[in-house]
Amino acid sequence: MAPVVISESEEDEDRVAITRRTKRQVHFDGEGDDRVDQQQQQHSSSHRDRDKHVQRKKKKRLSNRNLQGSNGGYAWEDEIKRSWDLVKVDDEGDMASLVASIVEARKKRTAKKNITPYQRGIIRSLILTLDCSEAMLEKDLRPNRHAMIIQYAIDFVHEFFDQNPISQMGIIIMRNGLAQLVSQVSGNPQGHIDALKSIRKQEPKGNPSLQNALEMARGLLLPVPAHCTREVLIVFGSLSTTDPGDIHQTIDSLVSEKIRVKVLGLSAQVAICKELCKATNYGDESFYKILLDETHLKELFNEAVTPLPVNKINKGFTLVKMGFPTRIFEDTPTFCSCHSKLVYGGYFCPNCHSKVCSLPTVCPCCDLMLILSTHLARSYHHLMPLKTFAEVPTTEKFRSEDCFSCQSRFPILKNHKNGKLLTSSRYRCEDCKQEFCVDCDVFIHEILHNCPGCESKPVIT
């Protein structure tokens, strides 16, 4: 095989090509190092930004830690679940501060309660109007406004018919700019409670419409007799109202028909609500209340249970015919005139002898109001409220050691330091001079509405 001969020109060309290739490789290696440096710088800067973001979140979390309650929300949205944690004692374990706070709370409660006898309309027709707009999704009331208002409305229905057994109620909701009738005007509390439970699952939507709700309430109250009061209780959570027309004309019609409106606001004060309450309550602006917290909302609902005083402008008085039906027991079911259903037993109307299921109600045949004597007596306590019992001072000689009502011994609460009585724990009726414990005092004034000492007095004929 012949040897390969390479000329000098070819060697020079190869040498130049190698040199160019080396320079190009060196150039590429330099660019690669630059890219690596840039990536490292970007990586380190991203780490620094991430660290700064984490530090900012930690600082924000630390700054808001004092504002958070036990449920993870704000402290003012929190509710005390462990009430015993609030008990304050001194160095010797004395609970004087707790007892003093209880006594003070009772004094405030009794001082606020108005025992002045007023002429009140005890036969009431009330329309409960609830806001079911998007504003009710706010969580300032737990779990949200909608859920809490529904629960408080159910409690209100129970209490309303317990204290006003011969009254009637209807329920309206405001949703999507419309007014929807949830429950017809009736004296059946269970029907209203079932209706409220059915709307609990509905999600609040849209905007409320005060005018539509007031017009519907006005239509429901038009057939109400003149001897019944016409009332509208509105729970309003929004800051605006979407109305199809002039709401001032609606307010004027409410005033002319003597329909009184009370508003419980869940947000800031709304001008039209203030004007509405002032116009329909003879210039009294106190019928528009803004809640402070959950406890205050409960108190506002309880205030609406008491019938409103009759204004001096309404000078007309009407005698109302009522019937006291007879209870019957049957071996075979017969049809009732109120529901057209087969039921065992019931009540016979003394006027037309038609059968109704339950009382109180209005006879569907002759329109006579059918009640029991206990219903009338239960409504009568609003007209003549029981006097407040006076606390017996500790300096006075005690007449007895046992409560007149429950026969339990009065507790002895002394100060450990000086041995003096903190409170007598006795509350005396000014008429019969009998003494009661604080539990019986609360029960007598809030549930019984009759003094056991006065009722047990012998009657001399």
C-alpha positions in Angstrom: 0.0 0.0 0.0 1.4 3.4 -1.0 2.1 5.9 1.8 -0.1 9.0 2.0 1.7 12.2 1.5 0.3 15.5 3.1 1.4 18.7 1.6 2.3 21.8 3.7 -0.7 23.7 2.5 -3.1 21.0 3.8 -1.3 21.0 7.2 -1.8 24.8 7.4 -5.5 24.5 6.6 -5.9 21.8 9.3 -4.0 23.9 11.8 -6.3 27.0 11.1 -9.4 24.8 11.4 -8.4 23.5 14.8 -7.6 27.0 16.0 -11.0 28.3 14.9 -12.7 25.3 16.5 -10.9 26.0 19.8 -11.8 29.6 19.8 -15.5 28.8 19.1 -15.5 26.3 22.0 -13.9 28.8 24.3 -16.5 31.3 23.3 -19.3 28.9 24.0 -17.8 27.9 27.4 -17.8 31.6 28.3 -21.4 32.0 27.4 -22.3 28.8 29.5 -20.5 30.2 32.5 -22.5 33.5 32.1 -25.8 31.5 31.9 -24.9 29.6 35.1 -24.1 32.8 37.0 -27.4 34.3 35.9 -29.4 31.3 37.0 -27.6 31.2 40.3 -28.4 34.9 40.8 -32.0 34.5 39.9 -32.3 31.5 42.2 -30.8 33.4 45.1 -33.0 36.4 44.5 -36.1 34.2 44.4 -35.0 32.7 47.7 -34.6 36.1 49.2 -38.1 37.2 48.0 -39.6 34.1 49.4 -38.0 34.6 52.8 -39.2 38.2 52.8 -42.8 37.1 52.0 -42.7 34.5 54.8 -41.4 37.0 57.3 -44.1 39.5 56.3 -46.8 36.8 56.8 -45.3 35.9 60.2 -45.3 39.6 61.3 -48.9 39.9 60.1 -49.9 36.8 61.9 -48.2 38.0 65.1 -49.8 41.4 64.9 -53.3 39.9 64.4 -52.9 37.2 67.1 -54.4 39.5 69.7 -57.4 40.2 67.5 -58.3 36.5 67.0 -60.8 34.6 69.0 -60.9 30.9 69.8 -62.8 30.1 66.6 -60.1 31.6 64.4 -62.1 34.7 63.6 -61.9 38.1 65.2 -62.2 38.5 69.0 -65.4 40.5 68.8 -67.0 37.7 66.8 -66.0 35.2 69.5 -68.5 33.8 72.0 -67.6 32.7 75.5 -68.0 29.0 75.7 -66.2 28.4 79.0 -68.2 30.7 81.2 -66.5 29.5 84.3 -63.2 31.1 83.0 -64.8 34.5 83.7 -65.2 33.8 87.5 -62.9 36.2 89.3 -61.8 35.6 92.9 -59.4 37.4 95.2 -56.3 36.1 96.9 -58.4 34.2 99.5 -60.7 32.6 96.9 -63.6 34.9 97.7 -66.2 35.2 95.0 -67.4 38.6 96.2 -66.9 40.2 92.8 -69.0 37.5 91.1 -71.9 37.8 93.6 -71.7 41.6 93.2 -71.9 41.4 89.5 -74.9 39.0 89.6 -76.8 41.3 92.0 -75.9 44.3 89.9 -77.1 42.5 86.7 -80.4 41.7 88.4 -80.9 45.3 89.6 -80.3 46.5 86.0 -82.7 44.0 84.6 -85.5 44.9 87.1 -84.8 48.6 86.7 -85.3 48.4 82.9 -88.5 46.4 83.1 -91.5 48.7 82.9 -94.2 47.8 85.4 -96.4 50.8 84.6 -99.9 49.5 83.6 -100.7 50.7 80.1 -103.7 50.0 77.9 -102.3 47.5 75.4 -103.8 45.7 72.4 -103.6 42.1 73.5 -105.2 40.7 70.3 -102.4 41.2 67.9 -101.8 40.6 64.2 -98.1 40.7 63.5 -96.2 40.2 60.2 -92.6 39.0 60.7 -90.4 40.1 57.8 -86.9 38.7 57.4 -84.1 39.9 55.1 -82.8 37.0 53.0 -80.6 39.1 50.7 -76.8 38.7 50.1 -76.1 40.9 53.1 -77.3 38.0 55.3 -74.2 36.0 54.3 -72.0 38.2 56.5 -70.3 36.3 59.3 -70.4 38.9 62.0 -73.1 36.7 63.6 -72.1 33.1 63.8 -72.2 31.0 61.7 -73.7 33.8 59.6 -76.5 36.3 59.8 -79.0 34.1 57.9 -78.7 31.0 60.1 -78.8 33.0 63.4 -81.8 35.1 62.4 -83.7 32.0 61.4 -83.0 30.3 64.8 -83.9 33.5 66.7 -87.1 33.8 64.7 -88.1 30.3 65.7 -87.5 31.1 69.3 -89.4 34.3 68.9 -92.4 32.4 67.5 -92.4 30.1 70.5 -92.2 33.0 73.0 -94.7 35.2 71.0 -97.5 32.6 71.2 -96.7 31.6 74.7 -97.2 35.2 75.9 -99.8 36.2 73.3 -102.0 33.0 72.8 -104.9 34.9 71.2 -102.8 36.7 68.6 -101.9 35.8 65.0 -98.7 36.0 62.9 -97.6 35.8 59.3 -94.0 35.5 57.9 -92.5 37.2 54.8 -89.0 37.1 53.4 -87.2 39.6 51.2 -85.1 38.0 48.5 -83.9 38.8 44.9 -85.7 42.2 45.1 -89.1 40.5 45.8 -91.3 39.7 48.8 -92.2 36.1 49.3 -95.0 34.8 51.6 -93.6 32.0 53.7 -96.5 31.5 56.1 -100.1 32.8 56.1 -101.5 34.8 59.0 -102.7 32.3 61.6 -102.5 31.4 65.2 -100.8 28.0 64.7 -97.2 28.4 66.0 -96.1 25.0 64.6 -97.0 26.0 61.1 -94.8 29.1 61.3 -91.9 27.1 62.8 -92.1 24.5 60.0 -92.0 27.3 57.4 -89.0 28.9 59.0 -87.1 25.6 59.0 -87.9 25.2 55.3 -86.2 28.5 54.4 -83.2 27.7 56.5 -81.7 25.7 53.6 -82.2 28.5 51.1 -79.2 30.6 50.2 -79.7 34.3 50.6 -79.6 36.0 47.2 -80.0 39.4 45.6 -81.1 42.7 47.2 -84.0 43.3 49.6 -87.1 45.4 48.7 -88.7 47.1 51.6 -91.5 48.5 49.5 -92.6 45.1 48.2 -92.5 43.6 51.7 -94.5 46.5 53.2 -97.1 46.3 50.4 -97.5 42.5 51.0 -97.7 43.0 54.7 -100.3 45.7 54.2 -102.4 43.4 52.1 -102.2 40.6 54.7 -103.3 43.0 57.5 -106.2 44.6 55.5 -108.8 41.9 56.6 -107.8 42.2 60.3 -110.7 43.5 62.5 -110.5 46.9 64.0 -110.1 45.6 67.6 -106.8 43.9 66.6 -103.5 45.7 66.4 -101.6 45.7 63.1 -97.9 45.3 63.5 -94.9 44.6 61.2 -91.6 43.5 62.6 -88.7 43.8 60.1 -85.2 42.3 60.5 -83.1 44.3 58.0 -79.5 43.4 57.3 -78.7 45.4 54.2 -77.7 49.0 53.7 -80.0 49.7 50.8 -83.3 48.7 49.3 -84.3 48.0 45.7 -87.9 49.3 45.3 -90.0 49.4 42.1 -91.8 52.7 43.0 -92.0 55.5 45.6 -91.7 54.0 49.1 -93.0 57.2 50.7 -96.4 56.5 49.2 -96.3 53.1 50.8 -95.4 54.7 54.2 -98.3 57.1 53.9 -100.7 54.2 53.2 -99.4 52.4 56.3 -99.9 55.5 58.4 -103.5 55.9 57.2 -104.3 52.3 58.0 -102.7 52.4 61.4 -100.1 49.8 60.8 -97.1 50.1 63.1 -93.6 49.1 62.0 -90.6 48.1 64.0 -87.2 47.5 62.5 -84.2 45.6 63.9 -81.1 46.6 62.0 -78.1 44.3 61.7 -75.9 46.9 60.0 -75.5 50.7 60.2 -78.5 52.9 60.5 -80.5 53.4 57.2 -82.3 56.7 56.7 -85.5 55.2 55.1 -85.9 52.7 58.0 -85.7 55.5 60.5 -88.2 57.5 58.6 -90.5 54.5 58.3 -90.5 53.8 62.1 -91.0 57.5 63.0 -93.9 57.9 60.6 -95.8 54.8 61.6 -95.3 55.1 65.4 -96.6 58.7 65.9 -93.1 60.3 65.8 -91.4 57.8 68.1 -87.9 56.9 66.7 -87.2 54.3 69.4 -88.8 51.6 67.3 -85.7 51.4 65.1 -83.0 49.5 66.9 -79.5 48.5 65.8 -78.1 45.4 67.5 -74.8 45.4 69.3 -74.2 41.7 69.6 -76.0 38.4 69.8 -77.3 38.9 73.3 -78.6 42.3 72.4 -80.4 40.8 69.4 -82.1 38.3 71.6 -83.2 41.1 73.9 -84.6 43.1 71.0 -86.7 40.0 69.9 -88.0 39.6 73.5 -89.0 43.3 73.5 -91.3 42.6 70.5 -93.1 39.9 72.5 -94.8 42.5 74.7 -97.8 44.2 73.2 -97.5 47.9 72.2 -99.3 50.5 74.3 -102.4 52.0 72.7 -101.8 55.5 71.5 -104.0 58.3 72.8 -104.9 59.2 69.2 -106.8 55.9 69.0 -109.8 56.7 71.2 -112.1 54.1 69.8 -113.0 51.1 72.0 -114.6 47.9 70.8 -116.3 45.1 72.6 -115.1 41.8 71.3 -117.4 38.8 71.3 -115.6 35.6 72.2 -116.7 32.0 72.7 -115.5 29.4 75.2 -116.1 26.1 73.4 -116.7 22.7 75.0 -114.2 19.9 74.8 -115.5 16.7 73.3 -114.2 13.1 73.2 -115.3 10.8 70.4 -114.9 7.0 69.8 -115.1 7.5 66.0 -113.4 10.3 64.1 -115.5 13.1 62.5 -114.6 15.9 60.1 -113.4 19.2 61.6 -114.5 22.5 60.0 -111.1 24.0 60.1 -109.1 21.5 58.1 -111.8 19.1 56.7 -110.0 16.1 58.2 -111.1 13.1 60.2 -110.0 13.7 63.8 -110.8 12.2 67.2 -112.4 14.8 69.5 -112.0 18.5 69.4 -114.0 21.6 70.5 -117.6 22.6 69.7 -118.3 26.2 68.9 -121.0 27.5 71.3 -122.5 29.7 68.6 -122.8 27.4 65.5 -121.8 24.0 67.0 -119.2 23.4 64.4 -116.1 21.3 65.4 -112.5 22.7 65.5 -109.3 20.9 66.2 -107.4 23.2 68.5 -107.6 26.5 70.3 -107.3 29.5 70.1 -108.7 29.9 66.7 -111.5 31.7 64.7 -114.5 29.6 63.9 -114.5 29.1 60.1 -118.3 29.1 60.0 -119.4 32.0 62.1 -116.1 34.0 62.6 -116.3 33.8 66.4 -113.0 33.9 68.3 -112.7 30.7 70.2 -110.4 30.6 73.2 -110.0 29.1 76.7 -110.1 31.1 79.9 -106.4 30.3 80.4 -105.6 32.0 77.1 -107.3 35.2 78.2 -105.7 35.2 81.6 -102.3 34.7 80.0 -102.7 37.7 77.8 -104.1 39.8 80.7 -100.8 40.0 82.6 -99.6 42.5 80.0 -102.2 44.9 81.1 -101.5 44.6 84.8 -97.9 43.5 85.2 -96.7 42.1 88.5 -94.8 44.5 90.7 -91.1 44.2 91.2 -90.0 42.5 94.4 -87.8 44.7 96.7 -84.5 43.3 97.9 -84.4 42.9 101.6 -81.4 44.9 103.1 -78.8 43.0 105.1 -79.2 45.3 108.1 -82.9 44.2 108.6 -83.9 41.3 110.8 -85.0 38.4 108.6 -88.5 37.0 109.0 -87.7 33.5 107.8 -84.9 31.3 106.7 -86.7 29.5 103.9 -88.1 30.8 100.6 -91.9 31.0 100.7 -92.3 29.5 97.2 -89.8 26.6 96.9 -89.2 26.2 100.7 -85.4 26.1 100.1 -83.1 27.7 102.6 -81.7 31.1 101.7 -78.0 31.0 100.8 -75.6 32.8 103.2 -73.0 34.7 101.3 -70.4 36.3 103.6 -67.2 38.2 103.1 -64.3 36.0 104.3 -62.4 39.1 105.5 -64.9 40.8 107.8 -67.7 38.2 108.0 -70.4 40.6 106.8 -73.2 39.5 104.5 -72.7 40.4 100.9 -76.4 40.1 100.1 -79.5 38.9 101.9 -80.6 36.8 98.8 -84.2 37.7 99.8 -86.7 39.6 97.6 -90.0 40.7 99.2 -93.4 41.3 97.7 -94.7 44.7 98.8 -98.3 43.4 99.0 -98.2 40.1 100.9 -94.8 40.7 102.5 -93.6 37.2 101.7 -89.9 36.7 100.8 -88.6 34.7 97.8 -85.2 33.6 96.6 -83.7 35.0 93.4 -84.6 31.9 91.3 -88.3 32.1 92.4 -88.2 35.9 91.8 -87.1 35.4 88.2 -89.6 32.6 87.6 -92.5 34.5 89.1 -91.9 37.6 87.0 -90.9 36.0 83.7 -93.1 32.8 83.6 -95.8 32.8 86.3 -96.8 36.5 86.4 -98.6 35.9 89.7 -97.3 36.2 93.2 -97.8 32.9 95.1 -98.1 34.8 98.4 -100.8 37.0 97.2 -102.7 34.2 95.5 -102.6 32.0 98.7 -104.2 34.7 100.9 -107.5 33.5 102.4 -110.5 35.2 100.8 -113.0 36.4 103.4 -116.6 36.6 102.0 
